[in-house]
């Protein structure tokens, strides 16, 4: 297929790099989902401090790529902060 040895090597390196990039992206999205769901668990238990920590973890550590889990966590943070402040004020 390829006549030149260096072209074969270059194509191999590019393909391996692309495969690695896709694998890393899948791993990061998977970790973002896991952290977001932990935040949801604490949110459902009305443990807003831990929920906020997990949402912020998703936003801080698991992008790029900016997956739907990062976007969901970003949208939950302001609400969670408000609920945390409200719960601390009543204690």
GIRACOR-V991250 format. One record per residue. RES is the residue in one letter. PHI is phi in whole degrees, 0 to 359 (* if undefined). OMEGA is omega in radians with two decimals (NA if undefined). D_FIRST is the distance of its C-alpha to the first C-alpha in whole Angstrom. Layout:
{{RES:PHI:OMEGA:D_FIRST} {RES:PHI:OMEGA:D_FIRST}}
//
This chain:
{{X:*:3.10:0} {X:258:-3.10:4} {X:274:-3.08:6} {X:265:-3.14:9} {X:299:-3.10:11} {X:290:3.08:13} {X:293:3.09:10} {X:300:-3.14:9} {X:297:3.14:13} {X:298:3.12:14} {X:298:3.12:12} {X:298:3.14:13} {X:298:-3.14:16} {X:296:-3.14:16} {X:296:3.12:16} {X:297:3.12:18} {X:297:3.11:21} {X:296:3.10:21} {X:298:3.12:21} {X:296:3.12:24} {X:299:3.14:25} {X:295:3.13:26} {X:297:3.12:27} {X:294:3.13:30} {X:298:3.11:31} {X:297:3.13:31} {X:296:-3.12:33} {X:295:3.12:35} {X:295:3.12:36} {X:297:3.11:37} {X:292:3.10:40} {X:297:3.12:41} {X:299:-3.13:42} {X:300:-3.14:43} {X:294:3.12:46} {X:298:-3.13:46} {X:293:3.03:48} {X:295:3.07:50} {X:299:3.11:51} {X:297:3.12:52} {X:298:3.14:54} {X:292:3.11:56} {X:297:3.13:57} {X:295:3.12:58} {X:276:-3.10:60} {X:61:3.04:61} {X:261:-2.97:60} {X:290:3.14:59} {X:297:3.14:59} {X:289:3.09:56} {X:299:3.13:55} {X:298:3.11:55} {X:299:-3.14:53} {X:291:3.10:50} {X:298:3.12:50} {X:294:3.07:50} {X:299:3.12:47} {X:301:-3.07:45} {X:291:-3.06:45} {X:283:-2.96:45} {X:254:-2.95:42} {X:245:2.96:40} {X:210:0.01:38} {X:284:0.01:36} {X:283:3.14:35} {X:277:-3.07:38} {X:280:3.12:38} {X:296:3.14:41} {X:289:3.07:42} {X:294:3.13:43} {X:297:3.11:44} {X:296:3.14:47} {X:297:3.11:48} {X:300:-3.13:48} {X:285:-3.13:50} {X:277:-3.03:52} {X:301:-3.12:53} {X:299:3.12:56} {X:297:-3.12:58} {X:293:3.09:58} {X:299:3.14:59} {X:296:3.12:62} {X:294:3.09:63} {X:296:3.11:63} {X:299:3.13:65} {X:296:-3.14:67} {X:291:3.11:67} {X:289:3.14:68} {X:289:-3.12:71} {X:277:-3.13:73} {X:281:NA:73}}
//
